[in-house]
Amino acid sequence: MGKNYKNAVKLLTSQGKFYIDLGLDRISKVMELLGNPQDKLEYFHVAGTNGKGSVCAILASVLRQAGKKVGLYTSPHIFEYTERIQVLDCQNNLSPSRQISKEAFSRLVFEICEIADKNDIHLTEFEILTAVMFKYFEEQKVDVVVLETGLGGRFDATNIIKKNLCAIITHIDLDHTERLGKTKDEIAFEKAGIIKPNCPIVTSEGYEAIRDKADECNSLLLMISPFEDTTNLSLKGTYQQENLSLALAAIRLVYPFLSEDIIQEGLKHVQHPCRFQMIDENLLVDAAHNPNGAMALRESLDFYYPNKKRRFVFGCLKHKNYPKMMNILFDKNDEIYLYHFNYPNSATVEELSSACPFEAKVFTSLSDLPKEENTLTIVCGSFYMLNEIISPSRLH
């Protein structure tokens, strides 16, 4: 097997890799064999149900503006795995070159898989990617890493770090309940697992589990309300006020002397595709993939585009609460198209249609939709459908 990007992706998605098995033992063993590169880096660690990616994007852009060389680790990707691992510095903030190269990505995937196989360690896809990230950021000698959890917190692969500059817990809601718990309190307990001894925690969530973990770790707990002015923030959406408030509270806590001018300039250059993103005058893409995300999208549509007719293109994974999402999003006057996309566990059109509160059609492509001047087309429901509908060039 040639050690190229195509084969690296094939290895990542091969049987035995493409599954979820929460725990820290496997990745801890592999990182030790790699020399524990994660111990040589500093982190802002971000967990939560909704808003993690936006908070990470804001943190990375402001820190870059402050002159830091920033490693940014997020998930999932939309088009390429390389989107998940990025290095931002003063030269490349607006450049695709900030992503890890396919050559470096492939080299590290094969290196880590070979080490794991040689030692009979069976890594998941996310564990491999997380190991690649830690090793790459060490090689790049980044000043600080903005680290987004994949799922939960306590047993998430990113949580092998021993300390952080600051932990951030964003909005918590019911999602991934089969793994994280059936109640918000249980989910909050899992998210609180990223709190480290004597390291501050910033959150807008007042769950007892978070307070208890902060007390146990002797960690400063900073509770914030959404109050920041989003005028200069390049990301749109009413929900971004809370994300911005969390990110800036963390930055000001860690870097109290950072000037307001640098912060505001950094906000102008935040990049985070597919979060209430206008592609053109009548096409909007949003990665809302659970009921809370659907509610945030609906509120933003009502705020920004109250007078436009709405046309939804909606697809979703089977294990998500898509009946509730559709009831939140759709109105009787909306035009609705349903889409079954090419991804494991994607809900079929028949399954979506049976739960849809209004009459819906089958989506084929954007070019097949009728052209109507005052109609806003909204593509939403899952990250994993976007690469089949929107071309990469339209998102940048």
N, C-alpha and C positions, 0 to 999 in steps of 0.2 A: 504493500500500500504506500503510494507516494505521500510524503508529508506536506501536502498542500492544503489550502483552505477548504476546498470541497470535501476532501477526505477527513479533515478535522471536524467539520460539521457532521459528517456521516458517523464518525466515532462518537460525537456528543449525543446524537439522537438514536444511537443503536440500542437494541434491546438490552435491558439491564442498566442503562444510563438514564433513560427518559422516564423517570418516576420521582416521587417525593418520598423521602424517608428521613424525617427530622432527627437530628442528633449531632453531637460534636465529636464523637470518638474517631470516626473515619478521617474527617478533614484534619483533626488535630495530629493524627499519626503522619499524614502526608506532609503537612506543613513542617513538622519536626524533621522529616527526611530532607526537606528543602532548606533547612537552616532557620526556620521560623521567621521569614521575612516580615510577617505582620507585626512582629514586636518592635520593628525599627521605624514604624510610621505613627503619625498622629491622626486622630479621627474626630469628625462630627458623625455620630451614628444616629440614623433616623429610622423609626418604626411607626406603624400606624396602619389603619385600614384605607383611608383616603387621604391624598395630599402629599404622600411621601416623596413622589417624584418631583413635584413642583417645589417643595421645600428644598430638596437637594439641588435642583437647578438654580434656585435663587442663591443659596449658600455658595455654590461653585462660582457663579458669575461675580458676586460681590468680593469673594476672596481673591479671585483672579484680578479684579480691578485694584485690589489692595497690594498687588505685586507678588502674590503667592503663586507657586506652581502647584496646581490643584489636581489631584486624582479624583475622578468622579465615577462611581459604580452604581448603576441603576438597572432595573429590569421591569418588564420584559423588553426585548427589542421589537422593532416594527419590521425592518427589512433584513438587517444583518446582525449577527452576534457581536460584531465589533462596536456597535452602538452602545453596548453596555459598559465598555471600559474606555474612558477618555481621559486625556491630560489637557488641562487648560492652562495656558500661560499668556503673557502679554502679547505674544506674537500670533496666536492661533485661535482666539476666541470665536471668530466668525468663519472658521475654516473647517472643512471636513477632516483635515489632517489631525485634528485633535483626537480622533478615534484611534485606538490601537490598530496598527497595520495588520493586514491579513497574514503577512509573513510572520510577524511576531506572535500573533494569536495562534497560528498553526504550530509554530515551534513549541510554544509553551503547553498547548493542549497535548501534543504527543509526548513531551517530556514528562508531564505530570501523570498521564495515563500509564506510561511505561513504568514509572516509579511505583504507582499504585498496584499495577498488575504483578510486578516483580515481588511485591510484599503482600500479595493476596488481600488487597484493600479494594472493596467494591464501591467506588464513588458514584454518586448521582450526577446528573448533568449540572445542576446548580453548584454542587461542591467543586466540580472541575473548574467551572467558570470562576468561582470565588478564589480558588487556588491560583488560577492564571492571573487574576486581578492583583492579588497580594504580591506575587512574584514580579509582575510587570511594573507595578508602582514602586517597588523597591529598586528595580533596575533603572527606572526613570528618575529616581531620587526626588520624588515629589515632596513638597513642604507639608502638605496636609491632604487628607483623604476625606471626601464626602461619601459616606457609606450608607446605602439603602439596604435594609433587610429584604430578603426575598419573601419569606412567609413567617409570620409570628415575630419572634425575637429571641426567646429563651433558648430554643434549640436550633435557631437559624444558623447556617454555616458562617455568616459574617460575625457571629457572636463569639468566635474564638479569641477576639481581641481582649486584652486584659484591662485596658483603660481607654478612656476617650477624653477629648477636650470638653465635649458636651454631648449628652444624649438628648434627642428630641422625639417626643411621641405626638403624632398628629391625631386627627379625628379617628375615633374608634367606633366601629359598627359591626353588624353581623355579616361576616364573610368568612369563607373557609371554615365553617362551623364544624365540619366533620373532623378537622385536625386541631383547631384552636379552642373549641368549646362552644356550647350552645347558647351562652349568655354573654352579654357585653362585659360583665365582670370577669368571667373566665378568660375572655379574649384579652382584656386589659392586663390580667396576670401574666399572660404569655408575652405581651409587648413590653411589660415592665422588666422583663429579663435582660434587657440591654443596659439597665442602670448599673453602673460600676462603682465600687467603693471610692468615696471621696471625689467623685466626678459629678458635676452639676447636671440637672435634668430640667428641660424646658418642655412644658406641655400646656394644652388648653383643656385637658381632661382631668376631672377631679376624682377618678376612681380610687377606692380604698386600696386596691392592689398596688397602684402607683405610689401612693403616699407611704404605704407600709414598706415597699422596697426601697424607697428613698431614705426612710428612717433607718432601715436595716443596714444600708450602705453608708450611712452618715453623709449623704449627698444633698447638696443644696437643691431644693425643689422650687422652681420658678413657674408659677401659674400665670398665664397671660390671657387676655381677652383680645378679640380681633379689633384693632384700633388703628393700624398703620394706614397711611395715605397711599393708595395704589396708583396715583397719577403717573408716576414715572415707570411703573412696572410694565414690561413689554408683554407679560401674560395677561390675558383677559379672563373674565369670569368672576361673578360676585364672590365665589368661594375662595378666591385668591387672597382676600384680605386676611383671613385666618392663617393661611400658609405663609404669607409675607410677615405677619406679626411673629410667628414662631421662629422663622429664619433670622429675622433681625434681632430678636431678643437673644438668641443664641450667640450671634456674632458680637453684639455689644457686650455680652457677658464675658466672652473670651478675649475680645479685643476692645476694651473700653475706650481707648484713645483713637480709634479709627474715625476719620473725619466723615461728616455727613455728606460732603461733596463726593467722596469716593463711593459711599454706599449708594447714593442716588444715581451716579453714573453707572455703577454695576447693574442696577435694576433695569436700565434701558437696554441691556444686552443679554438678558436671560433668554435662553433657548430651551424649549421643552415641547417638541412636536405633539400634535394631536390632543392638546388640552384646550378646548374651546378655541380651536384655531380656524380662522377664516382662510380658506384656500383661494377663493376669489369672491366676487361680490355676492354670489348666491350659493356658496358651498362652504359648509362648516363641518369640521371633524372634531369629535370628542370621544375620548377613550372610556367614558362612563361604563362601568361593567358590574355595578351592584346597585341596589335601591338608593343608597345614600348618594352615589355618584349621579344617578338618574335625577334625583331631587335637585342636586346642585346644578345640573345641566338645565333642568326645567326653569329654575329660578333665574338663571343667567339669560336664557332665551326670553323670558318675560321682561327682564330688565333692559336688555340691549336691543331686542327686535320685537317689540310688542305688536307692531302693525304688519309684520310679514306673515304671509301664509306659510305653513310648515309642511315640509315633505320629509318623512323619516325613512332612512335605510337602516334597518335594525337586524343584527344577528347576535347570537349569544351562546355561551357554553351551557351544556345541559344542567350542570350542577349549580348554576347561578339561579337566583330567584327572578327569572325573566317575566313571569306573570305580573309580579309587583312592579318591576321596572316599566313594563309597557303601560300599566295602569297609571303610573306616575307621569310618564312622558306624553302619552297620546291623548288627543282630544277628538271629539266627533267630527270636527271640521278639517282634521289633518289628513294628508295623503300618506299612506303607510305602505312601505315595501319591506318584505321579509327576505332574509338571505341565509342560506346554509353554506358556510365556508369550509374550506378544505383544511380541517384541523381536528385532531382527536377530540371526541366528546362535544363537537359542535351540534347544537340543537337543529333538528330538521325543520324545514318550512312547515310541515304538517304539525309538528309539536308547537312551534311558535304560534301558528295560526289558531290552534285550538285554545290557546291562552290569551289571544289578542282580543281586547274589548271591542274593537271595531273591524270593519271589513278591511282586508289587506290584499296586496298583490305580491307576486313573486319578483324579486329583484334580479336583473340580469347584468346590466352595466350602467354606468352613469350616462354614457352616450345615448342609451335607449330611453332615458327619461325625457318627458316633454319639456320644452323650453318655455318657461313662464316668468315674466319680468319680476313680479313681486313675490316669488316663491323661494324660500330658503330651504335648501336640501341639507339635512343633518344626518351625517353618517355616525353611528354610535352603537354601543352594545358590547364590544370586545376589542381588545388590542389586536387579537389574532386575525381579525377579518380585514384590517385596514390595508395590509400589503397586497391584498387581492383587488382592492377597489381604487386606491390612490397610488400614483407613481411617486417614487422618491423625489423627483425633481419638483413636484408640486408642493412638497412640505418645507422647502427651504427658500 
